[in-house]
Amino acid sequence: MAIWEAPGARHGLGKETGYLIVTDSTDVADIAISTWTTMADRFSTIANTLVEAAPHIASMSRRLQSKPALARLNKASIKEQGDAYCGGEIEKSLRRVAVKQWLRRNSVWHRF
């Protein structure tokens, strides 16, 4: 996540304005990076990490995902797939990581 914060900063990305590489318009890189919100919407611990590790990317992602076309796509995905992110073994693995991360953040990891 933080990997994208640095190039964004070099190109003028702020919390309310700017994009990853081009400062005056959205491009494919911005849309691809904005999908972090798709994962963050389904994993609260990932959402927290995104805001902490890459606050400007998190903000840009939310901004872009609120655009009508991307918002409709996300709404359709949630309607069709529910809370699932990608399914299968990858989904199971991500959910295990998210639980472990939550336990560490909430100081209950030492109990397990």
C-alpha positions, -999 to +999 in steps of 0.1 A: +000+000+000+027+024+010+045+018-022+019+039-040+019+067-015+054+080-025+048+084-063+015+099-055+031+125-033+058+132-060+029+140-084+009+162-061-016+137-047-033+152-017-062+139+005-088+158-015-071+163-049-047+148-074-040+114-088-013+088-086+008+100-116-011+126-136-023+155-115-052+168-136-071+136-146-078+100-138-059+073-157-058+036-156-032+035-128-055+055-106-085+032-112-064+001-107-051+014-074-085+026-063-096-010-061-079-011-027-113+001-014-129-030-028-108-051-005-110-026+024-148-026+022-148-063+029-119-064+054-121-037+081-085-045+093-073-039+057-092-006+056-075+005+088-041-004+074-047+013+042-056+046+060-025+043+082+000+032+056-013+052+026-037+079+036-036+098+003-041+066-017-070+057+006-085+091+000-080+090-037-095+055-038-126+066-020-129+096-043-126+075-074-148+047-062-176+073-055-177+082-092-210+070-107-196+043-130-173+028-104-200+031-076-224+012-098-199-015-105-192-019-068-229-020-059-235-047-086-205-067-072-218-065-037-253-075-049-240-105-068-211-116-045-221-103-011-192-099+013-169-122-008-138-106-022-123-132-045-135-166-033-117-199-029-084-205-011-072-169-016-103-155+001-098-180+030-062-169+033-070-132+033-097-137+060-072-156+082-047-128+078-074-102+086-083-121+118-047-123+129-042-086+122-073-078+141-062-099+171-027-082+171-043-047+169-067-054+197-040-069+220-055-103+222-030-121+200-010-133+230-040-155+240-037-177+209 
